[in-house]
Every structure is written in C-alpha cells, then in structure tokens.
Amino acid sequence: MDVKEKSECNQSGGSLRERKKLKTRVAIQKHALKLFRKQGYAETTVEQIAAAAEISPSTFFRYFPSKEDLVMYDPMDDVTIEVFLKQPPGLKVIAAFRATLREIYAHISEEEIAGIQEKAKIMYGVPELRSRAMDEMIRSFELFTKVIAERVGRPDTDLEVQATVGAILGVMMPSYMNMFDIQDSPEKAFKQMDDALGLLENGLNL
C-alpha cells in the first residue's frame, strides 16, 4: 500500500465523493506526466491529456483550471498534513515535521517518487512554470501556517508560528530543487531534508 492509498484508507471523515475526486485528480496528473515525458510539456495539449485519461476536456477543467495548475497540484500535501497532525503532542514542531517526513518516506512508493521528480523537472525547466513556483511557495506557506497554528493552539497570524513555517520551508527548498538531479538516489533528497531540519532544530551556528 503506497502512502496516498494509506491516507485514503484513514480518511474516515472524508466522503466517498471526495475520495473519488482525489483519485481522479491523481489519475489525470499521472496521464499528463506520461505525455509530458514522451512529447514535452509545451507540445502536450489539454485535449490530449483528457483523451489519455478517458475524460472530456470540460471534465479536465472541473479538476484543474489550467495545464499549469495540473503540474502544480501536489497530492502529497494532504498526506503530509494528515501525518503531521497525528504526531505525538509532546513533540515540538520541527521534531514533529522530521518525524512526518520519515514516516512518509517509509511508505512512499517508487512511482510516487518518480512523479515528484518528474514534476520538479518540469516546474524548474519550463520558464512559465518556474515563475509560478513562487506562487506555490506562498500557497504552501499559508497552508502549513494554518496547520502548525492549529497544532500549537495559536492564531495563524502569530509571528513565531510564521517564522517557524518560513524556516522549515526555507531549509527544505534546496533539497527539493535538487531532487531532479539525483534520480538514482531519491533517498538522498529525503536525507538532505532531514539533515537540514536537524540543523534548524539544533540551532544554526553560522
């Protein structure tokens, strides 16, 4: 069972309809990545993606506003949040985040890792997507600020909460950006993320 399937099995509060939407969205993205790999991002049309996924173009747009949004979509966000919120309450935020990454890596499938690497290549190799990466960074900051604020019982406007989220995302970014350069060793990227969070947890001495 891969990490997304495990998450779906644990979503007892989620509706069948929402789980079906998640599976459809992930399936569309998988078909799109295959086409991007075969013929290139710019050369692939929404109509081709829809045909490969056996849906209509109008159905595609119900799940993704654009082809760019399809690339930006990360189903791992929901998994990360779910695993993070289940960490023991005695763990401080950074320790809980490290434990989250380790748990995810223990269950992630090779197919999921390949998908992450493929998206990283596209995001940082296509100029119009690279410019969208900053918007995605802001979205991630806002999302995880709310999650961490919920865990520690503070408002998401709390300065310490925001600084902690910014620091976590900041130290993880270099490892994520390098992920597509180490295809033969994806565990290296996760170790780099964990090591970076360890530096942050123990206090940076420079």
N, C-alpha and C positions, 0 to 999 in steps of 0.2 A: 504494500500500500504506500503510494507516494504521499508527500506532505500535503498536497491540495486535497487528495481523497480523504486523508485522515481528518483534515479540517472540516470537510463536508459532513463526515460521519458524526463529528462532535457538535455540529450546529443544530442542537435540538430545538433551539428557539427560532431558527430560521425556517421560513416557509418552503414548501416543496417548489413553489413557483420561483422563489429567489434562488434556490439551488440550481434549478433548471436554467435560469438566466446565466448564472455563473459558468455552468458547464458549456453553454452555447457560446458565450463570450470567449472563453478559453479556446474552444474548438475553432472559432473563426480566426483567432490570432495564430493558432498553430498552422492553419492552411495558408495564411498570409505569409508567415515566416518562410515556409517552404517555397512559395513563389518568389519571394524576395531573394532567397538564396540561389534559385535557379536562373532568374532573369533580371534581377536588380530591383531596387526599391522604386526608382522613378519610372521604370518601364512597366511596373505592375499596376493595373487599374482596379478600382473598387469592383467593377463588373467581373473581372477575372477572379478576384477573391471570393465574391459571392457565389460564382459558379463552382469554384473548388469546394466551398463549404456547403453547397447544395441549398442555398437560400437565395432570395431575391435581393437586388441592390437596396430596395426600400427596407427590407429586414435588416440588412447590414447597418443602415443608418439609424435604426432603432437602438442598436447596441453601441455604435461608435459614430460620433458626429463627423469624423473625417478619417482618412488613412493615417494621418499623423497621430490622432488620438488612439488608434489601434496599437501603434508602436509604443506609445507612452503608457498604455494600460499595463499595470503590474498586479496580477492576481496574488502575488506573494505579500502584498501589503496587508490584506485581511488575515492571512495566516500569521504574519509577524505580530500583528496586534493581538490576535487571539492567544498566541503562545505567551506573549509578554504579560498580558493581564492575568495569566494563570501562574506566574512565578510567585514563590513564597513572599508574603508581605514583609518579612524581615529583611529581604534583600534591598539594598539601595538601588537607585535607578540604573546606574551604569552596570552594576553587577547583574541585575535582572536582564538587562539588554544583552550582555555577554552570554548569559545562560540561554536566552532566547535563540541567539544565532547558533549556538552549539546544538540545541535541540533540533532546530530546523535543518542544519547540515546533516545530522544523524539520520534524518528521514527523507531528505530530498532525493529525487530520482535523477539519473543521468540525463533523461530527457528534459527535465526542468532546468538543470544546469546549462545544458546546451541552448535552451530557449533564452535564458538570461544572457548568455554570452552573445548569442545572435542579435538580441535587441541592443546590447551595448555597442556592438559593431555598427549597427545601423544608426543608432542615436548619435554617435560621435563621428560617423563617417559621412553623414548626409547633412549639408550646411543648414537647411531649413529645420531639420530636427535638432541639430545641435543648439540652435537658438531657442528651441522650445525646452531644452533641458533645464534652463534657469527657472522657467515657469513650473516645471515638475519639482524642482528643488524647493520652491516656495510652497507648493501643494503638500509635499512631504513634511515640511517644517510645520505647517498649520495642522496637519493630521496628527502627527506624533506629539505636538504640543498639547492637543486636547487629550490624547491617550495618557500621557505622563502626568498631566494635571489631574486627571481622574484618579490615577493610582496613588498620588501623594495627597490628594484632597485639597488642592489649591486651585484657584482660577487660572485659566489659560493665559491670562494677562500678567501673571506673576513673573517678575524679572528673572528669578533664579530658575524657574521652570523653562523659560525661553532660552536662557543662556545654556542650560544643560542640553536641551534638544539641539541647539545650534552646534555645540561642541561635539555631540555624538555624530551628527550628520557630517560635520566637517572632517573628523578624523577617519570616517569610513569612506569618504568620497574618493581619495586616491586609489584605494584598493578596488573600488567598483569600476573606476575609469580604466584601470589596468587589466580588468578581468578578461577582455577580449584578446590580450596579448599572451595569455598563459593557458591556452586551450588544453594543453597536455597535462595541466596540473591545476584543476579548479580548486582543489583543497588549499592551494597556496593563497588564493584570494581570500578565502574564509579565515585562514590563519593570520593573514595580514590585518584583516578587520579586527579579529580578536586581540591581536598584539597591540593594535592602535588604541582599542578601547581599554586595554590594560594600562597603557601609558596614561591615558586620561584618568582612569580610576585611581592610579597611584600618584597622580600629580605630575605635570610636566615640569622638568627641571631646567629647561633652557632659559 
